[in-house]
Amino acid sequence: MAASRGEMDTLKELAQLRRLDLDQSDIDGPLYNAVVQGCEDRVRILLDAGEDVNETGKSILRGRSPLQMAVEDGDIAIIDMLLAAGADVNTPAADEYGATALQLAAINGSLGIARTLIEAGADVNAPRAMVKGRTALEGAAEHGRIDMIQLLLNQGVQSTGVGRLQYLRAVKFAEAEAHMVAASMLRSHRKWETVDLDLWSQLDRRKDWDNLSEEDFGREETIIGRGGQTELSDSVPNYPMEKDVQELQTVEGAIVRNAHWDLTGNGDWPMLESLEAMTNSYSEYFQVTGM
C-alpha cells in the first residue's frame, strides 16, 4: 500500500521490517507497484532494503515481474536500476496474457531496450504465454515492427526445427494485421521446405490458428521435420493482397533508400510508417550497426 501510495517515510520504515508472508504469487508485490507508478525513488528504497528484484505475480492475469512492467512502460531509468540489481531478463511469461521482457519490447517496438535486454542475456526464442501469448518474433510481426524483426533474425531467432511454428505464426500475424512488408520480409528470410507448406496448410484450415501451440500438433516431427530431413520447395503458399504487396514494394523507395537509421534507441526513427513502402533490400538499413 505504501509503495502504491507514494508514502515515502512509511515505505522506508516498512521496507526494513521482516515480511510475514513471502508468498506473493497471487498479488502484486511492493516493487511492482513502485515500478507501475514510475517512481525511481521508491524503487531505489525497496532495492536498497533487499526487496526481491524478481518478485513475480505469475498466476495473476497479465502478471508482470517488475522488469517486465518497466519494459512495457518503456521506463529506461528503472530498467537500468532493475538490471543493475540483478533482475532476471528471462523471467517466464505469466500463464495468461503474460510476456517476457523481450517479448514486450518486441511488441512495443522498443529497439534500444530490446538490444539492452539481449546484451543482458535475454532469450530471443523464449516460449510464449500459455494463453494468448506471443513469442518475440510473433509480437514484432503482429505489430509490423520490421526493425525489430530484423534485429531478432540477426540475433538468431529460430525459424526451423522447434522454431518453425513461431516463424509461420509470425508470418500469419503480420498478414492478419495487413503488415505486408513485414510478412514479405519474413517469407524471404529463408527457403521454404515441404514441412513448412504442410504446417502452413494446417494453420490455414484452423480459425483458432492464433491460439495453437506446438503441443497442438502432437508428434514432434510434424513441426521439426521427419528424421531431421526436409525437402526444399521453391513455392510458398499464395496469400491475399499479393498484388498489393508488390505495389507497396515499388512505391518511391527513395523515401528510405540510403537512409541511416539510429538503432541505438537514443534517437527517433523518422517516418517509420514509410517503411511499409520499402523495397526488398531490407538488411541494408541495419548493416551500419553490425547487428
C-alpha positions in Angstrom: 0.0 0.0 0.0 2.8 2.4 1.0 4.6 1.7 -2.3 1.5 2.3 -4.4 0.5 5.5 -2.5 3.9 7.1 -2.5 4.2 7.4 1.3 8.0 7.6 1.4 8.6 7.7 5.1 6.2 4.9 5.8 7.8 2.9 2.9 11.3 3.4 4.3 10.2 2.0 7.7 8.2 -0.9 6.4 11.0 -1.9 3.9 13.3 -2.6 6.9 10.8 -5.0 8.6 10.7 -8.7 8.1 7.9 -9.8 5.7 5.3 -12.0 7.4 4.2 -13.7 4.1 6.8 -14.1 1.5 4.4 -15.8 -1.0 3.4 -13.1 -3.4 2.5 -15.4 -6.3 -1.1 -14.2 -6.4 -0.7 -10.5 -5.6 1.3 -7.6 -7.0 4.4 -7.0 -4.8 5.6 -3.7 -3.5 8.4 -3.3 -6.0 6.0 -4.0 -8.8 3.7 -1.2 -7.5 6.6 1.2 -7.3 7.5 0.4 -10.9 3.9 0.9 -12.1 4.0 4.4 -10.5 7.3 5.1 -12.3 8.8 6.3 -9.1 12.6 5.8 -9.2 13.0 6.9 -5.5 10.6 4.2 -4.3 12.2 1.6 -6.4 15.6 2.5 -5.0 14.3 2.4 -1.4 12.9 -1.1 -1.9 16.0 -2.4 -3.7 18.3 -1.0 -1.1 16.2 -2.7 1.6 16.7 -6.0 -0.1 13.3 -6.3 -1.8 13.2 -9.3 -4.3 14.0 -7.7 -7.7 12.5 -10.8 -9.3 9.2 -10.8 -7.4 6.5 -12.1 -9.7 2.8 -12.4 -9.8 2.9 -15.3 -12.3 -0.6 -16.6 -11.5 -2.2 -13.1 -11.9 -4.0 -12.4 -15.2 -1.5 -10.4 -17.3 1.0 -10.7 -14.4 4.3 -9.0 -14.8 7.6 -9.0 -13.0 9.0 -5.6 -12.1 11.4 -5.7 -15.1 8.6 -6.8 -17.4 6.4 -3.9 -16.2 9.2 -1.4 -16.6 9.9 -2.6 -20.2 6.2 -2.5 -21.0 6.1 1.1 -19.8 9.4 1.9 -21.6 10.9 3.3 -18.4 14.6 3.1 -19.3 15.9 4.6 -15.9 14.0 1.9 -13.9 15.0 -0.8 -16.3 18.7 0.1 -15.7 18.1 0.1 -12.0 16.5 -3.3 -12.0 19.1 -4.9 -14.3 21.9 -3.5 -12.1 20.2 -5.1 -9.1 20.3 -8.5 -10.8 16.8 -8.7 -12.4 16.3 -11.9 -14.4 15.8 -10.9 -18.0 14.3 -14.3 -18.7 11.6 -14.4 -16.1 8.9 -16.6 -17.8 5.7 -15.1 -19.1 2.7 -15.3 -16.8 0.4 -18.2 -17.9 -2.4 -15.9 -19.1 -1.7 -12.9 -21.4 1.9 -12.8 -20.0 5.1 -11.9 -21.8 8.8 -11.9 -21.2 10.7 -8.6 -21.0 12.0 -9.1 -24.5 8.6 -10.1 -25.9 7.1 -6.9 -24.5 10.0 -4.8 -26.0 9.4 -6.5 -29.4 5.6 -5.8 -29.2 6.2 -2.2 -28.4 8.9 -1.7 -30.9 11.4 -0.6 -28.3 14.5 -1.3 -30.2 17.1 0.2 -27.8 15.5 -1.6 -24.8 15.5 -4.9 -26.8 19.2 -4.6 -27.5 19.9 -3.9 -23.9 17.9 -7.0 -22.8 19.7 -9.2 -25.4 23.1 -7.9 -24.3 22.0 -8.9 -20.8 21.2 -12.4 -21.9 17.5 -12.3 -22.9 16.4 -15.4 -24.9 15.1 -14.4 -28.3 13.4 -17.8 -28.5 11.7 -17.7 -25.1 8.3 -19.5 -25.2 5.1 -17.6 -25.4 2.4 -17.4 -22.6 0.1 -20.4 -22.5 -3.0 -18.2 -23.1 -2.9 -15.5 -25.8 0.9 -15.4 -25.7 3.3 -14.2 -28.4 7.0 -15.0 -28.9 9.2 -12.0 -29.6 9.1 -12.7 -33.3 5.4 -13.2 -33.3 4.8 -10.0 -31.3 7.1 -7.9 -33.6 5.4 -9.3 -36.7 1.8 -8.7 -35.4 2.6 -5.1 -34.8 4.6 -4.5 -38.0 7.9 -3.8 -36.3 10.2 -4.6 -39.2 13.2 -3.1 -37.5 12.6 -5.4 -34.5 12.1 -8.4 -36.8 15.4 -7.7 -38.5 17.1 -7.4 -35.1 15.6 -10.7 -33.9 16.6 -12.5 -37.2 20.1 -11.2 -36.9 20.3 -12.4 -33.3 19.5 -15.9 -34.3 15.8 -16.3 -33.6 14.7 -19.8 -34.7 12.7 -20.3 -37.8 13.2 -24.0 -38.4 13.1 -27.1 -36.1 11.4 -26.2 -32.8 11.1 -22.6 -34.0 9.2 -23.4 -37.2 5.7 -22.8 -35.7 6.6 -19.4 -34.3 8.1 -18.5 -37.7 4.9 -19.4 -39.6 2.7 -17.9 -36.9 4.7 -14.7 -37.3 4.0 -14.6 -41.0 0.3 -15.1 -40.4 0.1 -12.4 -37.7 1.8 -9.9 -40.0 -0.7 -10.7 -42.8 -3.7 -10.7 -40.5 -2.8 -7.1 -39.5 -2.0 -6.1 -43.1 1.7 -5.5 -42.3 2.5 -6.9 -45.7 6.1 -5.7 -45.9 6.8 -7.4 -42.6 5.2 -10.6 -43.9 7.2 -10.5 -47.1 10.3 -9.8 -45.2 9.8 -12.9 -43.1 8.8 -15.1 -46.1 12.0 -14.2 -47.8 14.2 -14.9 -44.7 14.8 -18.5 -45.8 13.8 -21.1 -48.4 10.5 -22.8 -47.5 10.5 -26.5 -47.0 7.8 -29.1 -47.6 7.2 -29.3 -43.9 6.6 -25.5 -43.9 3.9 -25.9 -46.6 2.3 -28.8 -44.7 2.2 -26.9 -41.4 1.0 -23.7 -43.1 -1.8 -25.6 -44.7 -2.9 -26.9 -41.3 -2.8 -23.4 -39.8 -4.7 -22.1 -42.7 -7.6 -24.5 -42.1 -7.9 -23.5 -38.4 -9.9 -20.5 -37.3 -8.1 -20.7 -34.0 -4.6 -20.7 -35.5 -3.5 -17.8 -33.3 -4.2 -19.9 -30.2 -2.3 -23.0 -31.4 0.9 -24.1 -29.8 3.5 -26.8 -30.6 1.6 -29.2 -28.3 -1.5 -29.0 -30.5 0.3 -30.7 -33.4 1.0 -33.9 -31.5 4.1 -35.6 -33.0 7.2 -33.5 -32.8 8.3 -34.3 -36.4 5.2 -32.6 -37.7 7.0 -29.3 -36.9 10.6 -30.2 -36.9 10.6 -32.4 -40.0 10.7 -36.2 -40.1 14.1 -37.7 -39.3 15.6 -34.2 -39.5 15.4 -34.4 -43.3 13.3 -31.8 -45.1 12.5 -31.3 -48.7 13.1 -27.8 -50.1 10.4 -26.2 -52.0 10.6 -23.3 -54.5 7.0 -22.4 -53.8 5.3 -20.6 -50.9 1.6 -20.5 -50.4 -0.4 -17.9 -52.1 -2.0 -15.3 -49.8 -4.3 -12.4 -50.1 -3.1 -9.0 -51.2 -0.1 -10.3 -53.0 -0.6 -7.7 -55.7 -0.8 -5.0 -53.1 2.5 -6.2 -51.6 4.2 -5.8 -54.9 2.8 -2.3 -55.3 3.9 -1.4 -51.8 7.4 -2.5 -52.5 7.7 -0.4 -55.7 6.5 2.8 -54.2 9.1 5.5 -54.2 11.9 3.5 -52.4 13.8 6.8 -52.2 11.9 7.6 -49.1 14.1 5.2 -47.1 16.9 4.2 -49.5 20.3 5.2 -48.3 18.9 6.4 -45.0 20.9 5.8 -41.9 18.7 4.8 -39.1 19.6 5.1 -35.4 19.3 1.6 -34.0 20.8 2.5 -30.6 17.4 3.6 -29.2 18.8 7.1 -28.5 17.1 8.8 -31.4 13.9 8.7 -33.4 13.2 6.6 -36.5 11.8 9.2 -38.9 8.6 8.3 -40.7 8.7 4.7 -39.5 5.4 4.1 -41.3 7.1 4.8 -44.6 8.9 1.5 -44.2 5.7 -0.1 -45.4 6.7 1.2 -48.9 10.2 -0.3 -48.6 12.0 -2.3 -51.3 13.3 -5.8 -50.9 16.7 -4.7 -49.6 15.6 -5.0 -46.0 19.0 -5.6 -44.5 20.8 -2.6 -46.0 19.4 -0.4 -43.3 20.9 -2.5 -40.5 24.4 -3.1 -41.8 25.8 0.1 -40.3 25.2 -1.2 -36.7 26.7 -4.7 -37.3 23.5 -6.3 -36.0 
